[in-house]
Amino acid sequence: MGTFKIEGGHQLKGEIQPQGAKNEALQILCAVLLTPEVVTINNIPDIIDVNKLISLLKNLGVKVKHLSSGSYSFQADDINLDYLKSANFKEEGRGLRGSIMIVGPLLARFGKGYIPKPGGDKIGRRRLDTHFEGFINLGAKFRYNPEEYFYGVEADKLKGTDMLLDEASVTGTANIVMAAVLAEGTTTIYNAACEPYLQQLCKMLNRMGAKISGVGSNLLTIEGVDVLGGTAHRMLPDMIEIGSWIGLAAMTKSELTIKNVSWDDLGQIPNVFAKLGITLERKGDDIYIPEHKDGYEIQNYIDGSILTIADAPWPGFTPDLLSIVLVVATQAKGEVLVHQKMFESRLFFVDKLIDMGAKIILCDPHRATVIGHDFKSQLKATTMVSPDIRAGISLLIAALSAKGTSTIHNIEQIDRGYEHIVERLKKIGAKIERLDGN
């Protein structure tokens, strides 16, 4: 188990380039299974979760070529479906939640798709019903082996249909869209997710020959086609990483420029951080964050009541940044209620921030009230364990702002979502070392 050693309390300065979007990559990479032709993808982040998926695709028979940093070509013209029944696949697929999205493309193109119960962050229940109900609506037969936690869907030919999703699941929508593009007839998906990464997937599929309309809305219409062709695609910058660096700049009172952020795809993110009192300036397609010498003050509502920041389906605020908001609020002037609606275990890392001196009241599994220190009392260094990707980066930000030297164990969780983080943080002045686990 690896460890970070962090000497906190130092101001940072400079520019940082966000990586390609992790959550987009997991969808886009699965979509290469829909065609026997070459698909070239650029700006792929070099992180554990994405590399695991690329390895899984190789084992399935996809020809993968590393073209340059962040750029790969994929050709799925000789897929080994027998691999899906192997013990190796059951082990490999279980280690990555994004592996669920290979099922839709495999079902659409080959008439069968299997997956072991996927892993990922331990942040609460993350059910798969939306995915499989969508496949069943398209005409697939579902089966489940409870002894091995193994799911399967099969169909001779998928048939287009109308469906209303029980939740606006991003991965569920992506999986169903990838199945429907090769189905016979027209499919409409109401209450579809409309996140920028889902829009990216739909635009890429349309370049491959799919006929998807309503992209960017919660009503998608998909006219099935017989075959899809190759294409080239460039992924967006990772909005979660961008939000992480905004929080880092504020907490360490640092002057930072976040480069090439694709402002138009950030949605509520700049507004939410502005409500926390953080100054953000748009400079072209960059975000400039000046040094917050006098700290930052949380806005109340117009009637004076305490601000609530809650997650919601896009264009609402992404749940992946609530952990960052929470840690940033610990040094703000004022109070905020953080309401994590989607996952009931995601706020449980606050005990580690309380150990560092933060004033946080965990109201219930979904809500926490943060009373900011206004930098009058610096967080204190401590030893921590990263429970998941987003809590891990939040604890890292807290450690970089804290007085003294902190250690964070289980940093593989952070590596799952953040590319070359030590090297990139060192370039802007962070005092951080990676200690290899035994």
ZAMARGU-4260 file (C-alpha; in steps of 0.2 Angstrom, whole numbers, plus 5000, padded with zeros to 4 digits):
<rodrens>
0) 5000/5000/5000 | 5008/5016/4994 | 5009/5032/5005 | 5010/5051/5002 | 5021/5062/5013
5) 5015/5080/5013 | 5023/5095/5021 | 5009/5107/5022 | 5007/5126/5024 | 5016/5131/5008
10) 5009/5143/4995 | 5009/5136/4977 | 5011/5146/4961 | 5011/5142/4942 | 5000/5134/4929
15) 4993/5116/4929 | 4985/5107/4914 | 4970/5096/4918 | 4971/5078/4912 | 4958/5070/4900
20) 4942/5066/4908 | 4941/5050/4918 | 4923/5047/4917 | 4922/5051/4898 | 4936/5039/4895
25) 4927/5024/4903 | 4913/5027/4891 | 4923/5031/4875 | 4934/5016/4877 | 4920/5004/4878
30) 4912/5011/4862 | 4927/5005/4852 | 4919/4988/4853 | 4905/4994/4842 | 4915/4993/4826
35) 4928/4983/4817 | 4936/4998/4810 | 4950/5009/4818 | 4945/5021/4832 | 4959/5034/4837
40) 4956/5042/4854 | 4967/5057/4861 | 4969/5065/4878 | 4967/5048/4887 | 4972/5050/4905
45) 4986/5039/4912 | 4977/5033/4927 | 4974/5016/4935 | 4956/5014/4931 | 4958/5019/4913
50) 4973/5008/4911 | 4964/4993/4918 | 4950/4995/4905 | 4963/4996/4891 | 4970/4980/4898
55) 4953/4972/4898 | 4950/4977/4880 | 4967/4970/4875 | 4962/4953/4883 | 4945/4954/4874
60) 4955/4954/4857 | 4955/4973/4853 | 4971/4978/4844 | 4978/4993/4854 | 4992/5004/4848
65) 5000/5017/4859 | 5003/5032/4847 | 5010/5045/4858 | 5007/5052/4876 | 4988/5051/4879
70) 4984/5044/4861 | 4979/5027/4856 | 4971/5018/4842 | 4959/5003/4844 | 4953/4990/4832
75) 4940/4977/4838 | 4940/4967/4822 | 4944/4950/4830 | 4935/4949/4847 | 4937/4934/4858
80) 4920/4931/4866 | 4927/4916/4875 | 4937/4927/4886 | 4920/4933/4894 | 4918/4916/4902
85) 4936/4915/4909 | 4941/4916/4927 | 4953/4930/4922 | 4939/4940/4915 | 4929/4937/4931
90) 4943/4944/4941 | 4948/4958/4930 | 4931/4964/4927 | 4927/4964/4946 | 4941/4976/4949
95) 4934/4991/4939 | 4917/4998/4940 | 4918/5006/4922 | 4919/4988/4915 | 4900/4987/4916
100) 4900/4998/4900 | 4907/4984/4889 | 4890/4975/4890 | 4880/4987/4879 | 4892/4987/4865
105) 4895/4968/4866 | 4876/4965/4867 | 4873/4976/4852 | 4886/4969/4840 | 4888/4951/4846
110) 4871/4947/4854 | 4879/4944/4871 | 4887/4953/4885 | 4893/4947/4902 | 4901/4955/4917
115) 4905/4951/4935 | 4898/4963/4949 | 4910/4977/4947 | 4920/4986/4960 | 4925/5004/4962
120) 4923/5016/4976 | 4915/5011/4992 | 4904/5026/4993 | 4887/5018/4995 | 4875/5008/4985
125) 4877/5009/4966 | 4864/4998/4958 | 4865/4992/4940 | 4846/4990/4938 | 4845/5005/4926
130) 4858/4997/4914 | 4849/4980/4913 | 4831/4986/4913 | 4836/4996/4898 | 4844/4980/4889
135) 4828/4970/4893 | 4817/4984/4886 | 4827/4982/4870 | 4823/4964/4870 | 4838/4956/4879
140) 4836/4941/4891 | 4844/4944/4908 | 4852/4931/4919 | 4861/4932/4935 | 4872/4919/4944
145) 4871/4924/4963 | 4885/4912/4968 | 4898/4921/4957 | 4889/4938/4956 | 4889/4936/4937
150) 4877/4946/4926 | 4873/4941/4908 | 4862/4948/4894 | 4858/4939/4877 | 4848/4944/4862
155) 4847/4938/4844 | 4843/4955/4838 | 4839/4971/4849 | 4823/4980/4844 | 4820/4999/4846
160) 4808/5004/4859 | 4802/5019/4870 | 4809/5019/4888 | 4808/5030/4903 | 4824/5028/4914
165) 4821/5026/4933 | 4835/5037/4936 | 4846/5049/4925 | 4861/5037/4927 | 4876/5043/4917
170) 4884/5026/4914 | 4866/5018/4912 | 4862/5030/4899 | 4879/5027/4890 | 4877/5008/4891
175) 4859/5009/4884 | 4864/5021/4870 | 4878/5010/4864 | 4866/4995/4863 | 4852/5005/4855
180) 4863/5012/4840 | 4864/4995/4832 | 4846/4990/4837 | 4832/4987/4824 | 4821/5002/4823
185) 4820/5018/4834 | 4823/5020/4852 | 4818/5034/4863 | 4826/5037/4880 | 4817/5049/4892
190) 4825/5055/4908 | 4842/5052/4900 | 4858/5059/4908 | 4864/5074/4898 | 4882/5077/4906
195) 4895/5084/4894 | 4904/5067/4894 | 4888/5058/4888 | 4886/5071/4875 | 4904/5068/4869
200) 4900/5049/4868 | 4884/5053/4857 | 4894/5065/4846 | 4907/5052/4843 | 4894/5038/4839
205) 4886/5050/4827 | 4903/5052/4818 | 4904/5033/4817 | 4887/5033/4808 | 4875/5032/4822
210) 4859/5043/4821 | 4856/5050/4838 | 4846/5066/4841 | 4842/5076/4856 | 4860/5076/4862
215) 4862/5088/4877 | 4844/5085/4882 | 4836/5072/4893 | 4826/5065/4878 | 4837/5055/4866
220) 4830/5048/4850 | 4841/5034/4842 | 4837/5027/4824 | 4846/5010/4823 | 4859/5007/4810
225) 4867/4991/4803 | 4885/4995/4806 | 4897/5009/4813 | 4913/5014/4806 | 4930/5021/4813
230) 4933/5039/4819 | 4945/5050/4829 | 4940/5058/4845 | 4948/5070/4858 | 4942/5069/4876
235) 4937/5084/4886 | 4948/5090/4901 | 4942/5082/4917 | 4930/5094/4926 | 4932/5085/4943
240) 4951/5088/4942 | 4948/5106/4937 | 4937/5108/4953 | 4950/5100/4963 | 4963/5112/4958
245) 4951/5127/4961 | 4949/5120/4979 | 4968/5118/4981 | 4972/5136/4976 | 4959/5143/4988
250) 4965/5132/5003 | 4983/5136/5001 | 4980/5154/4996 | 4989/5151/4980 | 4989/5160/4963
255) 4986/5147/4950 | 4981/5146/4932 | 4971/5131/4926 | 4974/5129/4908 | 4962/5124/4894
260) 4947/5120/4905 | 4934/5120/4891 | 4924/5133/4901 | 4908/5130/4891 | 4907/5112/4898
265) 4909/5116/4916 | 4891/5120/4920 | 4888/5125/4938 | 4906/5122/4944 | 4912/5140/4943
270) 4896/5147/4951 | 4897/5135/4966 | 4915/5140/4970 | 4910/5158/4968 | 4897/5155/4981
275) 4910/5149/4993 | 4919/5166/4990 | 4932/5160/4978 | 4938/5172/4965 | 4939/5165/4947
280) 4943/5174/4932 | 4941/5168/4914 | 4956/5171/4903 | 4952/5164/4886 | 4949/5146/4890
285) 4959/5146/4906 | 4954/5149/4924 | 4965/5161/4934 | 4963/5160/4953 | 4972/5175/4962
290) 4980/5173/4979 | 4966/5174/4992 | 4976/5184/5005 | 4961/5189/5015 | 4953/5172/5013
295) 4936/5169/5006 | 4918/5171/5013 | 4903/5160/5010 | 4888/5169/5003 | 4871/5166/5012
300) 4855/5166/5003 | 4846/5182/5000 | 4835/5180/5016 | 4851/5177/5026 | 4849/5158/5028
305) 4863/5146/5027 | 4869/5141/5010 | 4866/5123/5005 | 4876/5115/4991 | 4869/5099/4985
310) 4872/5087/4970 | 4860/5085/4956 | 4859/5077/4939 | 4867/5088/4925 | 4866/5103/4923
315) 4866/5102/4942 | 4882/5101/4952 | 4891/5085/4951 | 4892/5074/4966 | 4910/5070/4963
320) 4915/5088/4969 | 4905/5089/4985 | 4920/5081/4994 | 4931/5096/4988 | 4918/5109/4992
325) 4917/5102/5010 | 4936/5103/5013 | 4937/5120/5005 | 4923/5126/5017 | 4933/5121/5032
330) 4944/5137/5030 | 4930/5149/5023 | 4922/5163/5033 | 4904/5157/5036 | 4895/5141/5036
335) 4888/5129/5023 | 4877/5114/5023 | 4884/5100/5011 | 4870/5088/5005 | 4876/5073/4996
340) 4860/5066/4989 | 4866/5051/4979 | 4878/5041/4989 | 4876/5038/5008 | 4894/5034/5012
345) 4903/5048/5003 | 4904/5060/5018 | 4911/5047/5031 | 4928/5054/5028 | 4924/5070/5038
350) 4931/5061/5054 | 4948/5063/5046 | 4945/5082/5044 | 4939/5084/5061 | 4955/5075/5068
355) 4964/5089/5058 | 4954/5102/5068 | 4940/5106/5056 | 4923/5111/5063 | 4910/5099/5054
360) 4894/5092/5060 | 4889/5076/5052 | 4870/5078/5052 | 4866/5061/5044 | 4874/5050/5031
365) 4869/5062/5017 | 4872/5080/5026 | 4886/5089/5034 | 4887/5107/5041 | 4904/5115/5040
370) 4908/5130/5051 | 4923/5138/5043 | 4939/5144/5052 | 4942/5159/5041 | 4960/5154/5042
375) 4961/5159/5060 | 4965/5141/5065 | 4976/5131/5053 | 4972/5113/5050 | 4984/5101/5059
380) 4994/5088/5050 | 4989/5070/5054 | 4990/5052/5047 | 4976/5047/5036 | 4969/5033/5024
385) 4961/5037/5008 | 4944/5029/5007 | 4940/5033/4989 | 4946/5044/4974 | 4937/5060/4978
390) 4939/5059/4997 | 4957/5055/4994 | 4960/5071/4984 | 4951/5081/4997 | 4962/5074/5011
395) 4977/5078/5000 | 4971/5096/4998 | 4968/5097/5017 | 4986/5091/5020 | 4994/5103/5008
400) 4985/5117/5018 | 4989/5110/5035 | 5002/5115/5047 | 5016/5101/5048 | 5019/5085/5039
405) 5004/5073/5035 | 5004/5055/5028 | 4991/5048/5017 | 4990/5029/5015 | 4981/5019/5002
410) 4985/5032/4989 | 4981/5019/4975 | 4964/5026/4977 | 4970/5043/4972 | 4980/5036/4958
415) 4964/5028/4951 | 4958/5045/4946 | 4973/5058/4945 | 4987/5057/4933 | 5005/5059/4939
420) 4999/5069/4953 | 5016/5070/4963 | 5025/5077/4948 | 5012/5089/4943 | 5010/5096/4961
425) 5029/5098/4963 | 5030/5109/4948 | 5019/5122/4956 | 5028/5121/4972 | 5020/5107/4983
430) 5031/5098/4995 | 5025/5080/4992 | 5034/5063/4991 | 5028/5046/4986 | 5033/5032/4998
435) 5032/5014/4990 | 5022/5002/5001 | 5030/4986/5006
</rodrens>
